[in-house]
Amino acid sequence: MDPAQDHPDNPFGMDPDCRNCPNLCDERTNVVHGYGDVGADFLFVGGRPGPGSDRTGVPFTGDPAGERLQRILGELEFSESPPDAARPELDDAYLTYLTRCRHPDRGPTDEEVATCDPYLTADVRMINPEIIVPIGDRALRGIAVEHTTRAAAELDATESHATTIRGRGFELVPMRSLADQTNAETEAFVEHVAESVLGRDYRQTKGRSGARD
């Protein structure tokens, strides 16, 4: 386990009391910054915190959608914790969002996504992942704008679920929204990553050598 796992939540010291989006500050419970292994090759990016994450302050925990992702991480050997763990122990995976605060009645506005973008940009630069997993349409299109040559509006998370898209310096492996994902789609995603990503030397994207342990 990476030594950084001693403090896996908000390991880069991002502002835990951010007040940059006035319409979110009084509605959220927690600012949910990134969590996990800072040496990870895999960066999972959602659109916004779920109701469980808003409560716990840890991405993708505390609700059924989060538990689905935690089961996926367990099947891929990125986690040894149970799916309902409040602070899962992650290895080679880092979890974050386009926006760090949750409004209970609506999704994030374009302005809020833009305001929060420096946090995501910092995550990407400091993690320097090999694989980015955008979860849902909002995350896929947000990532695509900056990190692929594809037209973001043409991308659909359901159509590209469990496929690989070449990005700038890494690859994208899109995932359908966790709340809408079927068990068959979950199995397809795990199979694709296990066989088509982990089953080859994905580090060739950046010219690195070696294979996953």
C-alpha positions in Angstrom: 0.0 0.0 0.0 1.3 3.5 -0.8 2.5 5.5 2.2 0.1 8.3 1.2 -2.7 6.0 2.2 -2.2 7.2 5.8 -4.1 10.3 4.8 -6.0 9.4 1.6 -8.7 12.1 1.8 -7.9 15.5 0.3 -4.2 14.5 0.2 -3.2 17.7 -1.7 -4.7 20.0 0.9 -7.3 21.6 -1.3 -9.6 24.2 0.5 -12.1 22.2 2.7 -14.2 25.3 3.2 -14.4 26.6 -0.4 -16.9 29.4 -0.9 -16.5 30.0 -4.6 -20.0 29.0 -5.6 -22.5 30.9 -3.4 -25.5 28.9 -4.5 -23.9 25.7 -3.3 -22.3 26.7 -0.1 -25.5 26.7 2.0 -26.8 23.6 0.4 -23.9 21.2 0.8 -22.9 19.3 3.9 -19.2 18.8 2.9 -16.8 19.8 0.2 -15.8 16.5 -1.3 -12.3 16.6 -2.6 -10.3 13.8 -4.1 -9.5 10.6 -2.2 -7.2 7.6 -2.6 -3.8 6.5 -3.8 -1.8 9.6 -4.9 0.4 7.3 -7.0 -2.5 5.8 -8.9 -2.6 5.0 -12.5 -6.4 5.0 -12.5 -8.4 8.3 -11.9 -12.2 7.9 -11.5 -14.1 11.1 -12.1 -17.8 11.6 -11.3 -19.9 14.7 -12.1 -20.8 15.7 -8.6 -20.9 14.1 -5.1 -23.8 11.7 -4.4 -26.0 12.1 -1.3 -23.7 9.7 0.6 -20.5 11.5 -0.3 -22.0 14.8 0.6 -22.7 13.3 4.1 -19.4 11.4 4.5 -17.0 13.8 2.7 -15.4 10.8 0.9 -16.1 10.3 -2.9 -18.4 7.4 -3.9 -19.3 6.2 -0.4 -22.4 6.2 1.7 -25.1 5.3 -0.9 -26.0 2.5 -3.4 -24.3 4.2 -6.3 -21.1 4.6 -4.4 -21.3 1.0 -3.2 -21.5 -0.1 -6.9 -18.3 1.6 -7.7 -16.6 0.2 -4.6 -17.7 -3.3 -5.7 -16.1 -2.6 -9.1 -12.9 -1.4 -7.4 -12.8 -4.6 -5.3 -13.3 -6.9 -8.3 -10.4 -5.1 -10.1 -8.3 -5.5 -7.0 -8.0 -1.7 -6.4 -9.7 -2.1 -3.0 -9.6 -4.6 -0.2 -12.4 -2.9 1.7 -16.1 -3.9 1.7 -18.3 -1.9 -0.6 -20.0 -0.1 2.3 -16.7 1.0 3.9 -16.8 4.7 4.9 -13.1 5.1 4.1 -12.1 2.4 1.7 -8.4 1.4 1.4 -7.5 2.0 -2.2 -4.5 0.9 -4.2 -3.8 2.3 -7.7 -7.1 4.2 -7.8 -8.0 7.8 -7.0 -11.5 9.2 -6.8 -12.7 12.7 -7.5 -15.4 14.9 -9.2 -15.9 17.7 -11.7 -17.6 19.6 -8.9 -16.9 19.2 -5.2 -20.3 20.3 -3.7 -23.8 18.8 -4.0 -27.0 20.7 -4.4 -29.8 18.4 -3.3 -32.3 19.5 -6.0 -30.2 19.9 -9.2 -27.0 19.1 -11.0 -24.1 21.6 -11.3 -24.4 24.5 -13.6 -21.8 25.2 -16.4 -20.5 28.1 -14.3 -20.1 25.9 -11.2 -18.2 23.3 -13.3 -15.9 26.0 -14.7 -15.4 27.4 -11.2 -14.4 24.0 -9.8 -12.2 23.1 -12.8 -8.9 24.2 -11.2 -9.4 21.6 -8.5 -9.9 18.8 -11.1 -6.9 20.2 -13.2 -4.8 20.0 -10.1 -5.9 16.4 -9.4 -5.0 15.4 -13.0 -1.7 17.1 -12.9 -0.6 15.7 -9.5 -1.9 12.2 -10.0 -0.7 12.1 -13.6 -2.9 9.0 -14.4 -2.5 6.5 -17.2 -6.3 5.9 -17.3 -9.2 8.3 -16.6 -12.6 6.7 -16.0 -15.3 9.4 -16.5 -18.5 8.3 -14.8 -21.7 9.6 -16.5 -22.3 12.0 -19.4 -21.4 15.2 -17.5 -18.0 13.8 -16.4 -17.2 12.3 -19.8 -18.0 15.5 -21.7 -16.1 17.6 -19.1 -13.0 15.5 -19.4 -13.3 15.3 -23.2 -13.2 19.1 -23.6 -9.8 19.3 -22.2 -8.2 16.0 -22.7 -9.3 14.5 -26.1 -9.6 15.7 -29.7 -13.2 14.3 -29.8 -16.2 16.7 -29.9 -17.5 16.5 -26.4 -21.2 16.9 -27.4 -20.9 13.8 -29.5 -19.8 11.5 -26.7 -22.3 9.5 -24.8 -21.4 7.5 -21.6 -23.9 4.8 -22.3 -22.7 4.2 -25.9 -19.0 4.3 -24.9 -19.4 2.4 -21.6 -16.7 -0.2 -21.2 -14.7 1.0 -24.2 -11.3 2.8 -24.5 -10.9 6.2 -26.0 -7.5 7.7 -26.8 -6.8 10.9 -24.9 -4.0 13.4 -24.7 -1.3 11.5 -22.8 -3.6 8.9 -21.3 -6.7 6.8 -22.2 -10.4 7.3 -21.2 -12.5 4.3 -20.2 -16.0 5.7 -19.9 -18.6 4.3 -17.5 -22.3 4.8 -17.5 -23.8 6.6 -14.6 -23.7 4.4 -11.5 -27.3 5.1 -10.6 -28.5 3.9 -14.1 -26.0 1.1 -14.6 -27.3 -2.4 -14.8 -25.6 -5.5 -13.4 -24.7 -6.6 -16.9 -23.1 -3.2 -17.6 -21.1 -3.4 -14.4 -19.8 -6.9 -15.4 -19.0 -5.6 -18.9 -16.9 -2.7 -17.4 -15.0 -5.0 -15.1 -14.3 -7.5 -17.9 -13.1 -4.7 -20.3 -10.7 -3.2 -17.7 -9.5 -6.6 -16.6 -8.9 -8.0 -20.1 -8.3 -5.0 -22.4 -6.6 -2.5 -20.0 -5.0 -4.4 -17.2 -4.4 -7.4 -19.5 -2.0 -5.4 -21.6 0.8 -2.8 -20.9 -1.4 0.3 -20.7 1.6 2.3 -19.6 2.8 2.4 -23.2 0.5 5.5 -23.5 3.3 7.5 -21.8 6.1 5.2 -22.8 6.4 3.7 -19.4 7.6 0.1 -19.0 6.4 -2.6 -16.7 3.1 -4.2 -15.8 0.6 -4.0 -13.0 1.6 -6.3 -10.1 
